[in-house]
Amino acid sequence: MKNFRYEEAEEGSGQGSACSPIIANIYVHYVLIRWFKEKVKPCLRGYAEIIVYADDFVCCFQYKKVSRRIL
């Protein structure tokens, strides 16, 4: 069995590499979605939702004024 260890790098993972979508999904789940649901959504008026597909997302709001605040 190989020994694996953590190494920091300035460049990050290469675009198009096998680990790029995995890292993107981890980030989207633990940072973007949790931030939106726990911090943003409770402070808003009306309907608000985030839709995630692979490494893209769309935020939907009932009111234009709220969407401008988030932008």
Buried (B, 14 or more C-beta within 10 A) or exposed (E): EEEEEEEEEEEEBEEEEEEBEEEBEEEBEEEBBEEBEEEBBEEBEEEBEBEBEEEEEEBEBEEEEBBEEEE
